[in-house]
């Protein structure tokens, strides 16, 4: 293009440019202007530049395509506020749906847990009072050991209640511990002690007595005791106990202080666990067979039974003697070993410890007494020193009421007194001779005759004949056992 044409092009007005573009097309005008300005050449490009140009064209075309796609997407997103609201609404709806699902799952888990808890409560005891409920969730037991001992397999409190023949709710009621209770499962009264004072007796009421009798029959009585024990054991008597100490140079009598109160709830629970029962079942068995000493107090017009000590074996429950015999098995074994090692003989009747020896053992009395005290203390018990006696053969030796100096006998004065009583009853009748107003006087007389028959069969035979004469004379009835003895 000549210089004149170039100047002419530069001088075109806006309208002239528009008219030119219309006539030549926009691309042609741009091309001519680029050639005029030196940015474009119509000469063919070298091969390598041509190839580079083609690549640039392809890249440009690709970018153009992507730009068109982005422009289309941008057109869709023109109303961004609406899209944001819709997206937020969807997120909220999704969040609500998930929360509802989680809530439903949580409620289902809670319902299932509640059902499991109700089923557990229907078969177990979850709380038995403050201070005694530890271990109620432990149901691990030793079934093999229970089978070896011949004891009932109690896998749960519900099974335990069923074996006793009572409802689980009644078992819970009988075993629940309160320091202050509006009612008591025991009748309490006192009886005089031989040594003076009064002994508190706690006799269980019928429902508790039924449960305790089951425990005694099916558990306590089935576990063997040590051979040195003679108290409250079938086919063993005070005479059997005394037989071991006949004609000895010395008889040593010792007494355990506060015997039943020394056997606490924890020791009884541990005893049942040692048989193989779970801690849960052992806790309930111990609660059935122990009771704290209580005082009856009045407050605001009502009576309450307030615990004044720890739970312990009540004197009056049928289970207490057997439990003490089982708890004392190790005590009996150690005292037997000590006695045999020193040439002594040892037996125990309830809380009465008796040792005896021949002449050779007299020099060892001090050593024996110290050893016994140490063993008793180690077992958590205490010797009542006021009742410790060393009886030599030169004086009357009495073991559990039986005189053992020669052959089993009873004190002469005691026999003379009773013989005189029988004579007067036969002569004057029961009412005239019951000067001490003893309740069940006739049963007392018959019982003492049976006791004499056991110790002194020869003298008991005479007394038995006299009983028959009294019964016939006054129209009295002999007990069935007495009638068999008389025959």
C-alpha positions in Angstrom: 0.0 0.0 0.0 1.3 3.5 -1.0 2.0 6.2 1.5 -0.9 8.1 0.2 -3.3 5.1 0.8 -1.8 4.7 4.3 -2.6 8.3 5.2 -6.0 7.9 3.7 -6.7 4.9 5.9 -5.6 6.6 9.0 -7.9 9.5 8.2 -11.1 7.4 8.0 -13.9 8.4 10.3 -15.8 6.0 12.5 -18.6 5.8 10.1 -16.2 5.1 7.3 -14.6 2.3 9.2 -18.0 0.8 9.9 -18.8 1.0 6.2 -15.5 -0.5 5.2 -16.0 -3.5 7.5 -19.4 -4.0 6.1 -18.0 -4.1 2.6 -14.9 -6.2 3.2 -15.8 -8.1 6.3 -14.3 -7.6 9.7 -11.6 -10.3 9.2 -10.5 -9.0 5.9 -10.1 -5.4 7.2 -8.2 -6.7 10.2 -5.9 -8.7 8.0 -5.2 -5.8 5.6 -4.5 -3.5 8.6 -2.1 -6.0 10.1 -0.3 -6.3 6.7 -0.2 -2.6 6.4 1.3 -2.2 9.9 3.8 -5.0 9.4 2.3 -7.6 11.7 1.3 -10.0 8.9 2.8 -11.1 5.6 1.2 -12.7 2.7 4.3 -14.5 1.8 4.2 -18.3 2.5 5.7 -19.3 5.8 8.6 -21.6 6.1 7.6 -25.2 6.9 8.7 -25.1 10.5 6.9 -21.8 11.1 3.9 -23.1 9.4 3.8 -26.2 11.6 4.2 -24.0 14.7 1.4 -21.8 13.4 -0.9 -24.8 12.9 -0.2 -25.9 16.5 -1.0 -22.4 17.8 -4.2 -22.5 15.8 -5.2 -25.8 17.2 -4.4 -24.6 20.8 -6.3 -21.5 20.1 -9.3 -23.5 18.8 -9.1 -25.7 22.0 -9.1 -22.6 24.2 -11.9 -21.2 22.3 -13.9 -24.4 22.8 -13.2 -24.4 26.6 -14.1 -20.7 26.7 -17.4 -21.4 25.1 -18.0 -24.2 27.6 -17.2 -21.9 30.5 -19.5 -19.3 29.1 -22.3 -21.8 28.9 -21.7 -22.8 32.5 -21.6 -19.2 33.5 -24.9 -18.6 31.8 -26.4 -21.4 34.0 -25.0 -19.8 37.2 -26.3 -16.3 36.5 -28.8 -16.6 39.5 -26.1 -17.5 42.1 -28.3 -16.5 45.1 -31.1 -18.9 44.1 -28.6 -21.7 43.6 -27.0 -21.0 47.0 -30.4 -21.1 48.7 -31.3 -24.3 46.9 -28.0 -25.9 47.9 -28.4 -24.8 51.5 -32.0 -26.1 51.5 -30.7 -29.5 50.3 -28.0 -29.6 52.9 -30.5 -28.7 55.7 -32.9 -31.4 54.5 -30.1 -33.9 54.3 -29.0 -32.9 57.8 -32.5 -33.3 59.2 -32.8 -36.7 57.5 -29.5 -37.9 59.1 -30.5 -36.5 62.5 -33.8 -38.3 62.3 -32.0 -41.6 61.4 -29.5 -41.1 64.2 -32.3 -40.3 66.7 -34.3 -43.4 65.6 -31.1 -45.6 65.9 -30.4 -44.1 69.4 -34.0 -44.7 70.5 -33.9 -48.2 69.2 -30.6 -48.8 71.1 -32.1 -47.3 74.3 -35.3 -49.4 73.9 -33.2 -52.5 73.5 -31.0 -51.6 76.5 -34.1 -50.9 78.6 -35.5 -54.3 77.6 -32.3 -56.1 78.5 -32.2 -54.2 81.8 -35.8 -55.2 82.6 -35.0 -58.8 81.8 -31.9 -58.6 84.0 -33.9 -57.1 86.8 -36.5 -59.8 86.5 -33.8 -62.5 87.2 -31.3 -60.6 89.4 -30.9 -58.4 92.4 -29.2 -55.1 91.5 -29.2 -53.4 94.9 -29.6 -54.9 98.4 -28.8 -51.9 100.5 -26.0 -49.5 101.4 -22.7 -51.3 102.3 -23.8 -54.8 101.2 -24.4 -54.5 97.4 -20.8 -54.9 96.2 -20.5 -57.9 93.9 -24.2 -58.3 93.0 -23.2 -58.0 89.3 -20.6 -60.7 89.6 -22.2 -64.0 88.5 -19.0 -66.1 88.0 -19.2 -69.4 89.9 -17.4 -72.7 90.1 -20.0 -75.2 89.0 -17.5 -78.2 89.2 -16.7 -77.4 92.9 -20.4 -77.1 93.7 -21.1 -80.5 92.1 -18.2 -82.1 94.0 -19.8 -80.8 97.3 -23.3 -81.9 96.2 -24.7 -78.4 96.5 -27.5 -76.9 94.4 -26.3 -75.0 91.3 -27.6 -71.4 91.8 -26.8 -69.5 88.6 -28.9 -66.4 89.5 -31.0 -65.0 92.2 -34.1 -66.0 90.3 -33.0 -69.6 90.3 -32.1 -69.3 94.0 -35.6 -68.0 94.8 -37.3 -70.7 92.7 -35.3 -73.4 94.6 -36.5 -72.0 97.9 -40.1 -72.0 96.6 -40.5 -68.2 96.9 -40.9 -65.3 94.4 -37.8 -63.2 93.6 -39.6 -60.2 94.9 -39.9 -61.9 98.3 -36.2 -62.8 98.3 -35.4 -59.2 97.6 -37.6 -58.1 100.5 -36.0 -60.6 102.9 -32.4 -59.7 102.0 -32.7 -55.9 101.7 -30.5 -54.2 104.3 -31.5 -51.0 106.1 -29.8 -49.4 109.0 -33.1 -48.0 110.1 -36.1 -50.2 109.3 -39.8 -49.9 109.9 -40.1 -53.6 110.5 -37.9 -56.5 111.5 -37.7 -60.0 110.2 -36.9 -61.3 113.8 -38.6 -61.6 117.1 -36.2 -60.5 119.8 -36.3 -61.6 123.5 -33.8 -62.5 126.2 -33.1 -65.5 128.3 -30.9 -65.8 131.4 -27.3 -66.9 131.1 -25.9 -69.5 133.4 -23.0 -67.1 134.3 -25.5 -64.3 134.9 -27.0 -61.6 132.7 -29.3 -62.0 129.8 -28.7 -63.5 126.4 -30.4 -61.9 123.4 -32.2 -64.4 121.1 -33.2 -63.3 117.6 -35.8 -65.8 116.3 -36.7 -65.4 112.6 -40.2 -64.8 111.6 -41.9 -67.6 109.5 -41.0 -66.4 106.0 -37.4 -65.8 106.8 -37.2 -69.0 108.8 -38.5 -71.0 105.8 -35.6 -69.5 103.7 -33.0 -70.2 106.4 -34.2 -73.8 106.8 -33.7 -74.3 103.0 -30.1 -72.9 103.3 -29.4 -75.1 106.2 -30.8 -78.3 104.7 -29.5 -77.9 101.1 -26.2 -76.1 101.6 -24.9 -75.8 105.2 -25.6 -79.4 106.3 -24.1 -80.9 103.1 -20.6 -79.4 103.6 -18.5 -81.6 105.9 -17.1 -80.1 109.1 -13.9 -80.9 110.9 -13.9 -84.1 112.9 -13.1 -82.2 116.1 -16.4 -80.3 115.9 -19.3 -81.9 118.0 -21.8 -79.1 118.5 -25.1 -79.0 116.5 -24.1 -81.9 114.3 -26.5 -84.8 113.7 -25.6 -88.0 115.5 -23.0 -86.2 117.7 -23.8 -85.1 121.3 -22.3 -83.6 124.4 -21.6 -87.2 125.5 -19.7 -87.9 122.3 -17.7 -84.8 122.9 -16.9 -85.7 126.5 -15.9 -89.3 125.7 -12.6 -88.0 124.2 -11.5 -86.6 127.6 -12.3 -89.5 130.0 -9.8 -90.3 132.8 -7.2 -87.7 131.8 -4.6 -86.1 134.1 -5.8 -82.6 133.1 -8.7 -81.1 131.2 -8.3 -77.5 129.8 -11.5 -75.7 129.1 -11.5 -72.5 127.0 -14.4 -70.3 125.7 -14.6 -68.1 122.6 -15.7 -64.6 123.5 -18.8 -63.2 121.6 -18.7 -66.2 119.3 -21.7 -65.5 117.0 -21.2 -61.7 116.9 -17.6 -62.3 115.8 -18.9 -64.0 112.6 -19.7 -61.0 110.4 -21.5 -60.6 107.1 -18.2 -60.5 105.1 -17.0 -63.8 106.6 -20.3 -65.5 105.9 -20.3 -64.2 102.3 -16.7 -65.4 101.9 -17.7 -68.8 103.2 -20.4 -69.3 100.6 -18.0 -68.1 97.9 -15.5 -70.7 99.0 -18.0 -73.4 98.2 -18.1 -72.1 94.5 -21.1 -69.8 94.5 -20.8 -66.5 92.7 -20.4 -63.3 94.6 -23.9 -62.2 93.8 -25.5 -65.4 95.2 -23.1 -65.5 98.1 -24.1 -61.9 99.0 -27.8 -62.9 99.2 -27.1 -66.1 101.2 -25.1 -64.0 103.7 -27.9 -61.5 103.9 -30.4 -64.2 104.6 -28.3 -65.6 107.5 -27.0 -62.5 109.2 -28.6 -59.5 110.9 -27.2 -56.5 112.7 -28.1 -56.0 116.4 -31.0 -53.5 116.6 -32.6 -51.2 119.1 -36.3 -50.5 118.9 -36.9 -46.8 119.1 -39.9 -44.5 118.9 -40.0 -41.4 116.7 -42.9 -39.2 115.8 -45.4 -41.8 117.0 -43.8 -44.7 115.0 -41.4 -47.5 116.0 -38.2 -48.1 114.1 -35.5 -50.8 114.4 -32.1 -49.1 114.3 -28.9 -51.1 113.7 -26.4 -50.6 116.4 -23.6 -52.8 114.9 -22.5 -54.8 111.9 -24.4 -57.6 110.4 -23.5 -60.9 112.2 -24.9 -64.4 112.9 -28.1 -64.0 114.9 -28.4 -66.3 117.9 -31.7 -68.0 117.2 -31.4 -68.7 113.5 -31.2 -72.3 112.5 -28.3 -71.6 110.1 -26.0 -69.9 112.7 -24.6 -73.0 114.4 -23.8 -74.8 111.2 -22.2 -71.8 109.7 -19.9 -71.3 112.7 -18.8 -75.0 112.4 -17.9 -74.4 108.7 -16.1 -71.2 109.4 -14.1 -72.8 112.2 -12.8 -75.7 110.0 -9.4 -74.1 109.7 -9.4 -73.2 113.4 -10.2 -76.8 114.3 -7.5 -78.1 112.0 -4.8 -75.9 113.4 -5.8 -76.6 117.0 -5.9 -80.3 116.3 -2.4 -80.2 114.8 -1.1 -78.2 117.8 -2.7 -80.6 120.3 -1.5 -83.8 118.6 2.0 -82.4 118.3 2.1 -81.8 122.1 0.3 -85.0 123.1 -3.1 -83.4 123.8 -6.6 -84.2 122.6 -8.8 -81.4 121.2 -12.6 -81.1 120.6 -14.9 -78.2 120.1 -18.6 -77.9 121.0 -19.9 -74.6 119.6 -17.7 -72.0 121.4 -16.3 -74.4 124.0 -12.8 -75.5 123.3 -11.6 -78.6 125.3 -8.1 -80.0 125.6 -7.0 -82.9 127.7 -3.7 -84.7 128.4 -2.1 -87.5 130.4 0.5 -86.9 133.1 3.3 -86.4 130.5 1.6 -83.3 129.1 1.2 -81.3 132.3 4.6 -79.6 131.8 3.4 -78.3 128.4 0.2 -76.5 129.6 1.7 -73.0 129.4 3.0 -73.6 125.9 -0.4 -75.0 124.8 -2.3 -72.1 126.2 -0.1 -69.6 124.4 -0.3 -71.5 121.1 -4.1 -71.7 121.4 -4.4 -67.9 122.0 -2.2 -67.1 119.0 -4.2 -69.4 116.7 -7.6 -68.1 117.9 -6.4 -64.5 117.5 -5.2 -65.2 114.0 -8.6 -66.6 113.0 -10.3 -63.4 114.0 -11.7 -64.7 117.3 -10.9 -64.1 121.0 -10.5 -66.3 124.0 -12.7 -65.4 127.0 -10.0 -65.5 129.7 -12.6 -65.4 132.5 -13.8 -68.8 131.5 -10.4 -70.5 131.0 -10.1 -73.5 133.4 -7.4 -76.1 134.0 -9.1 -79.1 135.8 -6.8 -81.7 137.2 -7.8 -85.2 138.0 -7.9 -84.5 141.7 -11.1 -82.4 141.3 -14.2 -82.8 139.3 -13.6 -82.5 135.6 -16.7 -81.5 133.6 -16.9 -81.2 129.8 -20.1 -79.8 128.2 -21.9 -80.7 131.4 -20.6 -84.3 131.6 -18.3 -85.4 134.4 -15.4 -87.2 132.8 -13.1 -88.2 135.8 -14.0 -91.8 135.4 -16.9 -92.7 133.1 -19.5 -90.3 131.6 -21.7 -89.1 134.4 -23.6 -86.1 135.8 -22.9 -84.2 139.0 -24.2 -86.1 142.0 -26.0 -83.1 143.6 -27.8 -82.4 140.3 -29.0 -86.1 140.1 -30.1 -86.1 143.7 -32.0 -82.8 143.2 -33.8 -84.2 140.1 -34.5 -87.6 141.8 -36.2 -85.7 144.7 -38.2 -83.6 142.2 -39.5 -86.8 140.5 -40.5 -88.3 143.8 -42.4 -85.1 144.8 -44.1 -84.8 141.4 -45.2 -88.4 141.7 -46.5 -87.8 145.2 -48.0 -84.3 144.9 -48.6 -83.6 141.1 -47.0 -81.2 138.6 -48.6 -78.0 139.7 -47.7 -78.4 143.3 -44.0 -79.0 142.6 -43.6 -76.3 139.8 -42.4 -73.8 142.4 -40.4 -71.8 139.9 -43.3 -71.5 137.5 -41.2 -73.1 134.8 -43.1 -73.1 131.4 -43.8 -76.5 129.9 -42.8 -78.1 133.1 -43.8 -81.7 132.1 -41.8 -81.4 128.8 -38.8 -80.2 130.8 -39.0 -83.2 133.1 -39.2 -85.6 130.1 -36.3 -83.9 128.4 -34.1 -84.1 131.4 -34.9 -87.9 131.7 -33.8 -88.4 128.1 -30.6 -86.5 128.8 -29.9 -88.7 131.8 -30.6 -91.8 129.7 -28.0 -90.6 127.2 -25.3 -90.0 129.8 -26.3 -92.7 132.4 -28.4 -95.4 130.6 -28.8 -97.3 133.9 -30.1 -94.4 135.9 -32.2 -93.2 132.9 -34.0 -96.5 132.9 -35.1 -96.0 136.5 -36.2 -92.4 135.8 -38.1 -93.6 132.7 -40.1 -96.1 134.7 -41.0 -93.4 137.2 -42.2 -91.1 134.3 -44.6 -93.8 133.2 -46.0 -94.1 136.7 -46.5 -90.3 136.9 -48.2 -90.2 133.5 -50.5 -93.0 134.4 -51.4 -91.5 137.8 -52.2 -88.0 136.6 -53.4 -88.7 133.1 -50.4 -87.1 131.4 -49.2 -87.8 127.9 -45.7 -88.9 127.2 -44.0 -87.5 124.1 -43.6 -90.0 121.3 -39.9 -90.0 121.7 -40.3 -90.7 125.4 -42.7 -93.5 124.8 -40.2 -95.2 122.5 -37.5 -94.8 125.1 -39.7 -96.3 127.8 -40.4 -99.3 125.6 
